[in-house]
Amino acid sequence: MANLNVEVLKLPLGFIRIVELPMILIAFGSMSGWEKSFKYTPNCLDKPAEKTYHVDTFKLDKFMIASNSCFIGGESSPAVPLWGEGYGSSSGFFIFTGIVSLLFVLAILAVYLLLWGNYESDSRLASLDFVITAVLTVFWFLGTIFWWSGANGVGHLTSKASIQTQLTFRDAACGPPKSNLCPVTLDGGNSGLVISVLAGWACSLLFLANCWFVYKETIWFRNREASRAYADSQNTAYTAPPQYAPPMSYQR
């Protein structure tokens, strides 16, 4: 603990890293806790049992329901997907970016706090920090765009109207005519999806801002500043010779 350097956390370089931690946790934590449930009563000749389903995955094309809730027989009705599309890829990339970012921020904070002297003296550490930060900035930007579109799609497909429409095609007990439609009761909302998208944009901006402060610690920035200082000193030291003015001639 004697080598713990907390002063670095007062610098923009370290302070932004501290702010990034809760934003990352909010980004993929809010979407991980998303869940909706819906229930409906199929139109069967005998007394039907109410059907309840819980949706806790973004791979909606893998979410299965019974193809006929009024199926009578020794076995259950064959399962069919309720939706024809899903958003597992966009959500997976977003969560992957969050987990990798969390691990990296924790690791680089440990370097800041315990090995700051080495970080300042070894240019490779700052260069590696900059490269990874830049890559994660791109990941957050692209991941948030993809997940923004995915979150809108998930919210639309899991709405009450969409589920009601899909049941008419997927569950024979809820198909046409209109008198056979199964009223749907929906629980849950999309607030977690909205929060995850907003936190994703916040992470994009934080990592982008940190790119500049990390870049100032790299050898590339120091060499550029040294070259600029040398050029300025040369320009200051150089004094232009006086211009020779020929004598004026007078005509009589």
MARSEMI-854122 format. One line per 2 residues: their letters; for each residue x negated, y negated, z of N, C-alpha, C, O. Coordinates in steps of 0.02 Angstrom, whole numbers. Atoms other than C-alpha are relative to their C-alpha. Layout:
A> X,Y,Z,X,Y,Z,X,Y,Z,X,Y,Z ~ ... .
REM end
This chain:
MA> -41,60,0,0,0,0,-43,-63,0,-18,-117,-13 ~ 43,59,-2,-151,-114,17,-9,-29,-70,-20,-89,-76 .
NL> 10,24,68,-165,-125,-173,65,-21,-33,66,-38,-92 ~ -65,18,28,20,-164,-197,1,-75,-15,-7,-115,31 .
NV> 0,70,21,31,-326,-295,71,-21,-19,94,-9,-75 ~ -69,21,13,206,-399,-279,3,-68,-33,57,-89,-54 .
EV> 0,65,31,153,-567,-347,18,4,-74,45,-44,-102 ~ -15,-7,71,172,-500,-523,75,-2,-13,97,-19,-68 .
LK> -72,2,8,359,-486,-493,27,-71,-3,84,-82,-24 ~ -19,71,5,365,-676,-481,-13,-28,-70,13,-81,-87 .
LP> 13,21,68,299,-690,-658,58,23,-45,91,72,-30 ~ -53,-22,45,422,-681,-804,-8,72,-24,41,107,-34 .
LG> 14,-68,22,337,-520,-859,30,52,47,61,100,25 ~ -25,-48,-48,381,-430,-698,72,-11,20,109,36,33 .
FI> -68,16,-22,542,-521,-654,52,28,-49,103,55,-29 ~ -48,-26,49,627,-473,-818,6,75,5,60,103,-6 .
RI> -3,-73,-9,581,-292,-787,48,18,57,85,67,52 ~ -46,-14,-56,674,-299,-621,72,-9,-21,116,29,-2 .
VE> -69,12,24,828,-372,-707,22,55,-48,81,72,-51 ~ -17,-53,48,820,-237,-841,27,63,34,70,97,6 .
LP> -20,-62,-33,842,-97,-715,75,6,10,105,55,-12 ~ -73,-8,-9,1023,-132,-662,38,-3,-66,90,30,-73 .
MI> -35,4,64,1072,-178,-840,-1,67,-36,49,87,-66 ~ 5,-67,32,1009,-10,-905,48,49,34,83,87,1 .
LI> -44,-45,-37,1102,83,-768,73,-13,-15,113,33,-22 ~ -69,18,16,1262,-12,-804,17,22,-71,73,45,-83 .
AF> -13,-15,71,1245,17,-992,21,72,-11,75,85,-38 ~ -19,-70,13,1244,206,-994,38,31,59,68,84,51 .
GS> -39,-26,-56,1320,231,-821,74,-12,-8,114,31,10 ~ -71,16,8,1484,144,-864,33,45,-53,90,65,-45 .
MS> -30,-43,51,1510,248,-1021,1,73,22,43,112,0 ~ 1,-69,-24,1463,409,-932,60,15,45,82,72,49 .
GW> -58,-10,-44,1607,383,-810,67,-9,-34,119,-8,-1 ~ -63,10,36,1736,356,-946,40,65,-5,12,118,-18 .
EK> -44,-59,5,1885,474,-946,72,-24,-10,92,-75,17 ~ -72,10,9,2065,477,-1004,35,66,6,7,119,-7 .
SF> -41,-61,-3,2204,601,-974,69,-17,-28,95,-72,-20 ~ -68,9,27,2369,624,-1062,40,64,12,12,118,16 .
KY> -45,-57,-10,2518,736,-1036,64,-10,-41,85,-66,-54 ~ -62,1,39,2672,780,-1134,38,65,11,9,115,32 .
TP> -42,-60,-7,2816,903,-1130,21,23,-69,58,-12,-103 ~ -18,-24,67,2833,1009,-1287,74,17,-5,106,34,45 .
NC> -71,-16,12,3004,1038,-1364,7,74,-15,2,96,-73 ~ -8,-72,7,3032,1224,-1334,72,20,17,108,-18,50 .
LD> -67,-23,-14,3191,1326,-1327,11,16,73,62,-2,102 ~ -5,-13,-71,3158,1388,-1152,-26,-61,38,-45,-110,7 .
KP> 24,56,-40,3106,1275,-1009,-75,-8,-10,-114,34,13 ~ 72,7,15,2939,1206,-1067,-39,-24,61,-13,-57,105 .
AE> 45,24,-51,2792,1175,-955,-37,-62,-26,-55,-65,-84 ~ 35,62,19,2711,1004,-956,-74,15,-15,-107,50,23 .
KT> 69,-9,20,2543,1000,-1046,-41,-60,22,-21,-117,11 ~ 45,54,-22,2400,899,-972,-70,14,-27,-96,69,-22 .
YH> 68,-5,27,2232,866,-1054,-42,-58,27,-18,-114,35 ~ 48,50,-22,2079,772,-993,-53,-10,-54,-85,37,-75 .
VD> 49,17,51,1970,683,-1119,-59,-34,34,-52,-90,59 ~ 60,29,-31,1794,653,-1053,-61,8,-45,-118,7,-21 .
TF> 54,-7,48,1690,674,-1210,12,-47,-58,69,-63,-75 ~ -5,43,60,1652,562,-1359,-3,41,-64,5,14,-119 .
KL> -4,-45,57,1643,713,-1473,73,20,-10,92,78,3 ~ -72,-10,4,1828,696,-1508,18,54,-51,71,86,-44 .
DK> -15,-52,49,1819,812,-1658,-9,70,28,10,119,-4 ~ 8,-64,-33,1774,951,-1536,52,11,55,53,63,87 .
FM> -51,-6,-53,1922,918,-1419,58,42,-27,89,25,-77 ~ -48,-49,25,2042,1064,-1437,65,-1,41,64,-12,101 .
IA> -65,-9,-32,2227,1085,-1399,34,61,-32,11,87,-83 ~ -37,-56,27,2352,1224,-1427,36,-20,-64,66,-74,-67 .
SN> -33,16,64,2419,1230,-1605,76,6,5,112,-22,-36 ~ -71,-6,-11,2590,1278,-1538,12,11,74,2,67,99 .
SC> -11,-5,-72,2633,1242,-1357,58,44,18,65,63,76 ~ -57,-44,-13,2791,1348,-1375,-15,71,-22,31,112,-28 .
FI> 20,-66,25,2694,1501,-1433,20,53,51,6,47,110 ~ -22,-54,-43,2771,1660,-1363,-36,64,-21,-32,85,-78 .
GG> 37,-61,15,2664,1815,-1354,-47,16,56,-52,-19,106 ~ 46,-21,-51,2535,1907,-1257,-61,-45,6,-93,-48,58 .
ES> 58,43,0,2399,1785,-1307,21,-72,-9,77,-87,-30 ~ -14,71,8,2389,1598,-1308,-4,-20,-73,-31,16,-114 .
SP> 0,25,68,2412,1495,-1464,-70,-18,-22,-110,-41,20 ~ 67,20,24,2258,1466,-1574,-13,-74,13,33,-115,10 .
AV> 18,69,-15,2165,1306,-1530,-20,-36,-64,-49,-7,-109 ~ 17,43,56,2145,1163,-1653,-26,-67,27,-7,-86,83 .
PL> 23,65,-23,2052,996,-1640,56,-52,-4,93,-54,-53 ~ -52,51,0,2165,852,-1593,-18,-56,-48,26,-84,-82 .
WG> 23,54,44,2060,725,-1690,-47,29,-53,-80,80,-42 ~ 43,-22,54,1968,743,-1853,-68,-33,-2,-109,-17,-45 .
EG> 65,34,-1,1822,630,-1809,-21,-12,72,20,-13,118 ~ 27,11,-67,1708,598,-1661,-57,-50,-3,-79,-71,-56 .
YG> 53,50,-6,1574,480,-1599,-56,24,47,-82,-14,87 ~ 52,-28,-42,1450,596,-1517,-69,-26,-18,-112,-32,26 .
SS> 67,22,21,1302,533,-1620,-16,-70,28,-70,-80,55 ~ 13,69,-23,1320,348,-1577,-5,-3,76,-47,-39,103 .
SG> 3,0,-73,1355,382,-1393,-64,35,24,-95,14,73 ~ 60,-36,-19,1211,507,-1384,-62,-43,-8,-106,-42,35 .
FF> 58,43,12,1086,384,-1459,-2,-56,52,-56,-75,76 ~ -3,53,-50,1145,248,-1340,-23,25,69,-62,-9,102 .
IF> 20,-29,-64,1125,360,-1187,-74,18,-1,-110,7,48 ~ 71,-16,6,956,421,-1250,-43,-62,8,-94,-61,43 .
TG> 38,63,-7,895,241,-1267,0,-23,73,-51,-48,97 ~ -3,21,-70,955,203,-1091,-45,41,45,-80,13,88 .
IV> 41,-43,-43,869,352,-1011,-74,-12,-12,-113,-18,35 ~ 70,13,15,704,323,-1102,-21,-68,26,-76,-76,53 .
SL> 16,67,-25,710,137,-1058,-7,-1,75,-51,-34,102 ~ 4,-2,-73,743,175,-876,-66,31,23,-99,4,68 .
LF> 63,-32,-18,595,293,-865,-60,-44,-15,-107,-48,25 ~ 56,44,18,481,171,-955,-6,-60,47,-61,-77,68 .
VL> 1,59,-44,530,21,-848,-26,19,69,-66,-18,99 ~ 25,-23,-65,501,120,-688,-76,13,-3,-112,-5,43 .
AI> 71,-15,6,331,179,-752,-42,-63,-7,-94,-69,25 ~ 39,60,11,273,8,-810,2,-45,61,-46,-82,74 .
LA> -1,37,-63,330,-72,-647,-51,28,49,-82,-10,86 ~ 51,-31,-43,221,52,-555,-70,-23,-20,-112,-34,23 .
VY> 65,25,24,75,-3,-664,-10,-73,22,-64,-92,45 ~ 5,71,-21,112,-187,-629,-17,-6,74,-60,-45,93 .
LL> 6,7,-72,122,-160,-442,-65,31,27,-95,4,73 ~ 57,-37,-28,-21,-37,-417,-64,-9,-40,-119,-3,-13 .
LW> 60,1,42,-139,-61,-564,-3,-65,-40,-24,-65,-98 ~ -1,63,37,-121,-244,-611,-70,-22,-21,-79,-50,-75 .
GN> 69,17,19,-310,-270,-610,-22,37,-62,-53,8,-107 ~ 16,-40,59,-331,-129,-735,40,-24,-61,14,-24,-117 .
YE> -43,25,55,-186,-197,-839,-30,-62,-32,-29,-70,-93 ~ 29,62,26,-272,-366,-855,-67,12,-34,-83,-22,-83 .
SD> 68,-11,27,-445,-296,-891,-1,48,-60,-44,42,-103 ~ -2,-49,54,-397,-153,-1008,52,-21,-51,112,-16,-38 .
SR> -47,26,50,-320,-224,-1166,46,54,-28,99,38,-54 ~ -41,-54,28,-254,-53,-1217,67,7,37,117,23,7 .
LA> -62,-6,-39,-126,-53,-1076,52,-51,-21,110,-35,-31 ~ -47,53,21,-49,-219,-1126,23,13,-72,82,1,-87 .
SL> -20,-15,69,-50,-167,-1310,51,56,-2,100,51,-39 ~ -48,-55,-4,38,-4,-1269,67,-23,28,120,-3,4 .
DF> -61,29,-30,163,-98,-1161,39,-38,-53,100,-32,-57 ~ -33,40,51,200,-216,-1305,32,43,-53,90,32,-73 .
VI> -26,-42,53,222,-80,-1435,63,37,23,113,39,-13 ~ -58,-37,-25,341,23,-1327,59,-47,13,116,-30,-3 .
TA> -53,49,-12,439,-132,-1275,33,-21,-66,94,-28,-70 ~ -27,20,65,458,-183,-1458,43,56,-30,97,43,-58 .
VL> -39,-56,26,517,-8,-1508,67,6,37,119,17,6 ~ -62,-5,-39,644,-4,-1366,47,-58,-16,108,-50,-13 .
TV> -42,56,20,706,-176,-1418,39,17,-63,99,4,-67 ~ -34,-21,61,745,-108,-1591,52,54,16,108,53,-11 .
FW> -47,-53,-19,826,46,-1513,63,-29,32,119,-9,16 ~ -58,30,-33,938,-60,-1402,43,-38,-49,105,-35,-46 .
FL> -38,38,49,988,-173,-1545,41,46,-45,101,35,-54 ~ -35,-46,44,1032,-31,-1663,51,43,39,107,53,16 .
GT> -45,-42,-40,1106,78,-1525,63,-36,21,117,-7,23 ~ -59,38,-21,1220,-60,-1466,47,-13,-58,108,-10,-50 .
IF> -43,9,59,1282,-96,-1641,39,64,-16,99,62,-27 ~ -34,-64,15,1319,88,-1672,52,16,54,108,38,38 .
WW> -46,-17,-54,1399,111,-1501,59,-48,3,114,-29,22 ~ -56,48,4,1503,-48,-1521,53,25,-48,113,25,-32 .
SG> -47,-29,48,1581,29,-1675,31,64,28,91,76,20 ~ -25,-63,-28,1595,197,-1587,50,-11,56,101,24,60 .
AN> -46,14,-56,1677,123,-1431,68,-24,-26,120,-5,1 ~ -64,22,29,1808,36,-1539,38,59,-29,99,64,-22 .
GV> -33,-59,27,1842,200,-1627,28,46,53,84,71,46 ~ -24,-41,-55,1856,297,-1465,62,-30,32,111,5,47 .
GH> -58,34,-30,1974,168,-1392,62,6,-43,117,14,-18 ~ -58,-5,45,2084,174,-1546,28,71,-3,88,81,2 .
LT> -23,-69,7,2091,363,-1563,33,26,63,78,68,60 ~ -28,-25,-64,2129,390,-1378,56,-45,26,74,-41,84 .
SK> -57,41,-21,2268,261,-1374,64,43,-1,66,97,-31 ~ -63,-37,-5,2445,317,-1336,31,12,-68,55,66,-82 .
AS> -30,-7,66,2506,284,-1513,-37,50,-43,-7,89,-80 ~ 39,-46,41,2363,379,-1592,10,72,23,17,117,-19 .
IQ> -11,-68,-25,2385,531,-1479,69,25,-20,77,83,-39 ~ -67,-19,20,2571,531,-1514,3,21,-74,35,69,-92 .
TQ> 1,-16,72,2537,530,-1701,-37,65,-13,-14,106,-53 ~ 39,-61,12,2405,666,-1693,37,62,23,31,115,-9 .
LT> -37,-59,-24,2518,782,-1593,51,24,-51,66,83,-55 ~ -50,-20,50,2647,780,-1732,-31,43,-54,4,82,-87 .
FR> 34,-40,51,2516,857,-1847,-35,61,28,-44,111,-7 ~ 41,-54,-28,2420,968,-1727,39,51,41,23,110,41 .
DA> -40,-45,-43,2551,1041,-1610,68,11,-33,107,-36,-41 ~ -63,-14,35,2695,1128,-1697,61,-15,43,115,-28,16 .
AC> -56,15,-45,2804,1099,-1543,17,-74,2,68,-93,29 ~ -11,73,-1,2790,911,-1569,6,-29,-70,2,-90,-79 .
GP> -3,24,68,2808,901,-1757,68,-26,-19,114,-28,23 ~ -64,26,24,2948,830,-1863,53,55,3,35,114,3 .
PK> -27,68,7,3092,801,-1864,-11,-44,61,-39,-21,112 ~ 13,48,-53,3089,646,-1755,27,22,67,1,3,119 .
SN> -29,-22,-63,3198,730,-1626,-47,46,39,-37,57,99 ~ 47,-46,-32,3054,849,-1590,-62,-34,27,-105,-1,56 .
LC> 60,36,-23,2926,714,-1550,-7,6,76,43,3,113 ~ 14,-8,-71,2843,735,-1380,-25,-66,29,-79,-89,10 .
PV> 24,62,-31,2831,575,-1277,-64,12,39,-71,62,74 ~ 66,-7,-31,2654,549,-1212,-6,-49,58,14,-107,53 .
TL> 18,43,-57,2601,481,-1043,-76,-2,4,-109,51,8 ~ 73,9,4,2424,411,-1043,-26,-33,63,2,-83,86 .
DG> 34,30,-58,2311,375,-894,-73,-14,-19,-106,25,-52 ~ 70,19,14,2145,284,-904,-3,-59,-48,45,-73,-83 .
GN> 9,59,43,2076,133,-995,-68,0,-33,-106,48,-30 ~ 62,7,37,1932,70,-1098,-48,-51,30,-95,-73,-3 .
SG> 44,50,-31,1851,-49,-974,-72,23,3,-118,-17,-6 ~ 68,-26,-2,1700,65,-955,-36,-6,-66,-96,-19,-68 .
LV> 30,6,66,1671,62,-1142,-20,-72,-15,-73,-85,-42 ~ 15,72,11,1680,-128,-1149,-61,-21,41,-105,-56,15 .
IS> 57,18,-42,1559,-145,-1003,-65,28,-28,-117,-6,-26 ~ 61,-30,27,1435,-26,-1083,-25,-38,-61,-86,-46,-70 .
VL> 21,38,58,1434,-126,-1245,-31,-67,20,-83,-87,-6 ~ 27,64,-24,1409,-291,-1154,-68,9,33,-114,-32,23 .
AG> 65,-14,-32,1269,-216,-1049,-53,18,-52,-112,3,-44 ~ 46,-17,53,1191,-148,-1208,-28,-62,-34,-87,-66,-50 .
WA> 23,63,28,1183,-323,-1283,-46,-36,49,-96,-66,28 ~ 43,32,-50,1109,-388,-1120,-69,33,0,-120,-2,5 .
CS> 65,-35,3,973,-254,-1128,-38,-19,-63,-99,-27,-61 ~ 34,20,62,936,-301,-1308,-34,-67,9,-91,-76,-12 .
LL> 29,67,-10,908,-483,-1259,-57,1,50,-107,-33,41 ~ 53,-3,-51,806,-440,-1104,-64,30,-28,-119,5,-16 .
FL> 59,-31,28,689,-324,-1198,-32,-44,-54,-93,-46,-61 ~ 26,46,49,673,-451,-1338,-40,-56,33,-94,-75,10 .
AN> 36,53,-36,625,-588,-1215,-64,26,30,-115,-9,31 ~ 60,-28,-31,502,-473,-1129,-55,14,-51,-114,17,-33 .
CW> 51,-10,52,415,-440,-1295,-48,-59,-2,-109,-50,-10 ~ 43,60,4,350,-619,-1293,-48,-2,59,-108,-15,50 .
FV> 43,5,-59,284,-613,-1115,-52,57,2,-107,47,25 ~ 49,-54,4,202,-443,-1143,-52,-16,-54,-111,-2,-45 .
YK> 46,18,53,127,-506,-1305,-54,-49,24,-111,-46,1 ~ 48,49,-27,43,-648,-1210,-55,33,41,-106,2,54 .
ET> 51,-37,-38,-54,-516,-1111,-45,42,-45,-94,71,-22 ~ 38,-43,45,-120,-426,-1265,-62,-35,-27,-69,-96,-23 .
IW> 61,26,29,-289,-447,-1348,14,-39,-63,-24,-83,-81 ~ -17,36,62,-202,-505,-1506,16,-73,15,-6,-118,-21 .
FR> -17,69,-18,-132,-659,-1420,-62,-37,24,-72,-96,8 ~ 59,34,-26,-295,-696,-1331,-49,-17,-56,-79,-71,-55 .
NR> 43,15,57,-395,-684,-1492,27,-59,-41,-11,-101,-64 ~ -30,55,38,-273,-799,-1579,-10,-67,36,-26,-117,5 .
EA> 9,62,-38,-283,-927,-1438,-73,-20,0,-89,-80,-4 ~ 71,17,1,-473,-916,-1436,-19,-30,-68,-57,-78,-70 .
SR> 15,26,67,-481,-944,-1625,28,-70,-7,-4,-114,-37 ~ -30,66,4,-363,-1091,-1610,-39,-51,41,-49,-108,19 .
AY> 39,45,-42,-464,-1167,-1467,-66,-18,-33,-89,-75,-30 ~ 64,13,34,-625,-1147,-1566,10,-47,-59,-31,-92,-70 .
AD> -13,44,57,-548,-1229,-1720,13,-71,24,-10,-119,-8 ~ -14,67,-26,-484,-1374,-1615,-64,-34,23,-73,-94,13 .
SQ> 62,30,-24,-655,-1399,-1536,-45,-21,-58,-79,-72,-55 ~ 39,19,58,-738,-1400,-1707,27,-63,-33,-11,-105,-56 .
NT> -30,60,30,-614,-1528,-1772,-14,-61,43,-22,-116,16 ~ 13,57,-44,-642,-1637,-1619,-73,-22,-4,-87,-82,-3 .
AY> 71,17,2,-831,-1628,-1630,-21,-30,-66,-70,-67,-69 ~ 19,26,66,-834,-1670,-1815,21,-73,-6,78,-90,6 .
TA> -14,70,11,-846,-1855,-1852,-17,-17,-72,-73,-5,-94 ~ 10,15,71,-827,-1914,-2030,-51,-56,-7,-47,-105,30 .
PP> 49,54,11,-974,-2019,-2096,35,-63,-25,87,-60,-57 ~ -31,63,23,-939,-2202,-2128,-2,-6,-75,-50,13,-108 .
QY> -4,11,71,-885,-2246,-2300,-43,-59,-21,-42,-111,11 ~ 43,55,25,-1009,-2351,-2400,42,-48,-40,78,-28,-86 .
AP> -38,51,35,-932,-2512,-2456,-48,-42,-42,-91,-75,-13 ~ 46,39,42,-1022,-2592,-2605,10,-75,12,65,-97,27 .
PM> -5,73,-12,-1061,-2779,-2589,47,-31,-52,49,-10,-109 ~ -45,35,45,-934,-2893,-2664,-40,-46,-45,-86,-80,-23 .
SY> 33,45,48,-990,-2985,-2819,44,-60,-13,105,-55,-18 ~ -36,62,11,-941,-3163,-2849,-16,-27,-69,-74,-28,-89 .
QR> 10,31,66,-921,-3242,-3017,2,-76,9,45,-103,43 ~ 3,73,-2,-970,-3424,-3038,35,-29,-62,38,-90,-69 .
REM end
